[in-house]
Amino acid sequence: MIPLDSVIWLQERTALGSLSPEVLKAIALVLEEQVIPVNQQLVSEGATPKALYILKQGRLESYHTQQGKKEQASSLLPGAVVHLQELLLDQPAQQTITALSECRLAVVSAPNSGNSSLITRKSLKLSRGSWLKNSLRCLLS
């Protein structure tokens, strides 16, 4: 059963709201919740993202480093979608993401992350990175 409140939340409170209801339902089916404490890094710049994260509650900071100094720091608020571009393009994280407060996240784990997700490489028969792009493409067609 698809949690209707998750679909409505994705549609009304995130940048994913422009996706079709079928795609949002598919995403809602595989969402897992994760809480991270203040000052914990979600991912470091240059590392491979392990999941698509959607901030439900709290505040994250996103920054790029150059010569060991933070540059282009920005605050991410609830509804922010983190790592969509990196996962779609099979790229390393372009920014370090750190929790500025305790954060509650909705998570779609990448198939090779070792996390327990309903999305698996075997079931999708896809290589890392292309799983989300191909899933969305299939759902949109």
One Martini backbone bead per residue (centre of mass of N, CA, C, O) as a GRO file, in nm:
protein
  141
    1MET     BB    1   0.096   0.036   0.022
    2ILE     BB    2   0.049   0.374  -0.034
    3PRO     BB    3   0.154   0.661   0.112
    4LEU     BB    4  -0.023   0.942   0.069
    5ASP     BB    5   0.137   1.150   0.241
    6SER     BB    6   0.403   1.112   0.079
    7VAL     BB    7   0.301   1.207  -0.195
    8ILE     BB    8   0.205   1.485  -0.107
    9TRP     BB    9   0.474   1.582   0.003
   10LEU     BB   10   0.635   1.556  -0.260
   11GLN     BB   11   0.445   1.747  -0.426
   12GLU     BB   12   0.433   2.009  -0.215
   13ARG     BB   13   0.757   2.009  -0.068
   14THR     BB   14   0.914   1.949  -0.342
   15ALA     BB   15   1.103   1.929  -0.642
   16LEU     BB   16   0.925   1.661  -0.729
   17GLY     BB   17   0.628   1.777  -0.801
   18SER     BB   18   0.656   1.750  -1.131
   19LEU     BB   19   0.598   1.475  -1.112
   20SER     BB   20   0.432   1.213  -1.149
   21PRO     BB   21   0.227   1.022  -0.959
   22GLU     BB   22   0.369   0.751  -1.027
   23VAL     BB   23   0.654   0.836  -0.940
   24LEU     BB   24   0.583   0.921  -0.651
   25LYS     BB   25   0.484   0.642  -0.566
   26ALA     BB   26   0.752   0.493  -0.615
   27ILE     BB   27   0.912   0.658  -0.411
   28ALA     BB   28   0.732   0.614  -0.157
   29LEU     BB   29   0.784   0.299  -0.140
   30VAL     BB   30   1.123   0.352  -0.076
   31LEU     BB   31   1.109   0.508   0.172
   32GLU     BB   32   1.329   0.611   0.427
   33GLU     BB   33   1.412   0.679   0.756
   34GLN     BB   34   1.640   0.940   0.883
   35VAL     BB   35   1.859   1.027   1.154
   36ILE     BB   36   2.068   1.314   1.214
   37PRO     BB   37   2.308   1.470   1.367
   38VAL     BB   38   2.471   1.717   1.458
   39ASN     BB   39   2.758   1.754   1.239
   40GLN     BB   40   2.690   1.548   1.035
   41GLN     BB   41   2.791   1.381   0.759
   42LEU     BB   42   2.656   1.277   0.461
   43VAL     BB   43   2.881   1.399   0.262
   44SER     BB   44   3.169   1.412   0.068
   45GLU     BB   45   3.355   1.556  -0.135
   46GLY     BB   46   3.396   1.306  -0.397
   47ALA     BB   47   3.195   1.116  -0.311
   48THR     BB   48   2.975   0.855  -0.312
   49PRO     BB   49   2.658   0.841  -0.321
   50LYS     BB   50   2.411   0.636  -0.133
   51ALA     BB   51   2.175   0.857  -0.184
   52LEU     BB   52   1.860   0.990  -0.172
   53TYR     BB   53   1.778   1.305  -0.028
   54ILE     BB   54   1.510   1.427   0.191
   55LEU     BB   55   1.423   1.699   0.363
   56LYS     BB   56   1.203   1.721   0.647
   57GLN     BB   57   1.399   1.807   0.895
   58GLY     BB   58   1.583   2.086   0.929
   59ARG     BB   59   1.947   2.158   0.869
   60LEU     BB   60   2.162   2.211   0.597
   61GLU     BB   61   2.497   2.207   0.464
   62SER     BB   62   2.648   2.341   0.164
   63TYR     BB   63   2.987   2.272   0.038
   64HIS     BB   64   3.283   2.397  -0.099
   65THR     BB   65   3.627   2.329  -0.159
   66GLN     BB   66   3.924   2.550  -0.145
   67GLN     BB   67   4.211   2.515  -0.010
   68GLY     BB   68   4.048   2.426   0.270
   69LYS     BB   69   3.798   2.615   0.202
   70LYS     BB   70   3.503   2.745   0.229
   71GLU     BB   71   3.260   2.746  -0.039
   72GLN     BB   72   2.952   2.806  -0.124
   73ALA     BB   73   2.758   2.835   0.109
   74SER     BB   74   2.453   2.656   0.201
   75SER     BB   75   2.117   2.631   0.291
   76LEU     BB   76   1.906   2.360   0.381
   77LEU     BB   77   1.568   2.289   0.355
   78PRO     BB   78   1.281   2.172   0.367
   79GLY     BB   79   1.262   1.976   0.053
   80ALA     BB   80   1.532   1.904  -0.010
   81VAL     BB   81   1.731   1.769  -0.276
   82VAL     BB   82   1.985   1.516  -0.249
   83HIS     BB   83   2.175   1.385  -0.527
   84LEU     BB   84   2.035   1.375  -0.803
   85GLN     BB   85   2.254   1.450  -1.007
   86GLU     BB   86   2.469   1.240  -0.928
   87LEU     BB   87   2.289   0.989  -0.984
   88LEU     BB   88   2.208   1.051  -1.280
   89LEU     BB   89   2.537   1.103  -1.367
   90ASP     BB   90   2.747   0.939  -1.212
   91GLN     BB   91   2.864   1.118  -0.962
   92PRO     BB   92   3.027   1.284  -0.752
   93ALA     BB   93   3.028   1.481  -0.503
   94GLN     BB   94   3.027   1.845  -0.507
   95GLN     BB   95   2.948   1.839  -0.197
   96THR     BB   96   2.928   1.911   0.131
   97ILE     BB   97   2.717   1.755   0.383
   98THR     BB   98   2.576   1.914   0.678
   99ALA     BB   99   2.450   1.922   0.992
  100LEU     BB  100   2.299   2.196   1.178
  101SER     BB  101   2.089   1.984   1.268
  102GLU     BB  102   1.866   1.787   1.342
  103CYS     BB  103   1.772   1.530   1.100
  104ARG     BB  104   1.507   1.449   0.877
  105LEU     BB  105   1.498   1.178   0.639
  106ALA     BB  106   1.442   1.089   0.313
  107VAL     BB  107   1.526   0.763   0.166
  108VAL     BB  108   1.705   0.651  -0.133
  109SER     BB  109   1.874   0.384  -0.197
  110ALA     BB  110   2.135   0.266  -0.336
  111PRO     BB  111   2.213  -0.048  -0.459
  112ASN     BB  112   2.540  -0.024  -0.350
  113SER     BB  113   2.524   0.071  -0.028
  114GLY     BB  114   2.405  -0.167   0.179
  115ASN     BB  115   2.126  -0.096   0.209
  116SER     BB  116   1.786  -0.126   0.290
  117SER     BB  117   1.621  -0.157  -0.013
  118LEU     BB  118   1.383  -0.191  -0.264
  119ILE     BB  119   1.625  -0.111  -0.425
  120THR     BB  120   1.794  -0.313  -0.666
  121ARG     BB  121   2.012  -0.424  -0.888
  122LYS     BB  122   1.874  -0.692  -0.958
  123SER     BB  123   1.583  -0.578  -1.012
  124LEU     BB  124   1.696  -0.357  -1.230
  125LYS     BB  125   1.953  -0.423  -1.393
  126LEU     BB  126   2.176  -0.202  -1.289
  127SER     BB  127   2.395   0.034  -1.267
  128ARG     BB  128   2.543   0.258  -1.112
  129GLY     BB  129   2.338   0.563  -1.139
  130SER     BB  130   2.109   0.451  -1.351
  131TRP     BB  131   1.866   0.367  -1.173
  132LEU     BB  132   1.705   0.636  -1.157
  133LYS     BB  133   1.688   0.719  -1.448
  134ASN     BB  134   1.549   0.453  -1.549
  135SER     BB  135   1.311   0.456  -1.358
  136LEU     BB  136   1.194   0.726  -1.451
  137ARG     BB  137   1.171   0.657  -1.748
  138CYS     BB  138   0.975   0.417  -1.714
  139LEU     BB  139   0.753   0.575  -1.554
  140LEU     BB  140   0.710   0.801  -1.787
  141SER     BB  141   0.625   0.591  -2.034
   0.00000   0.00000   0.00000
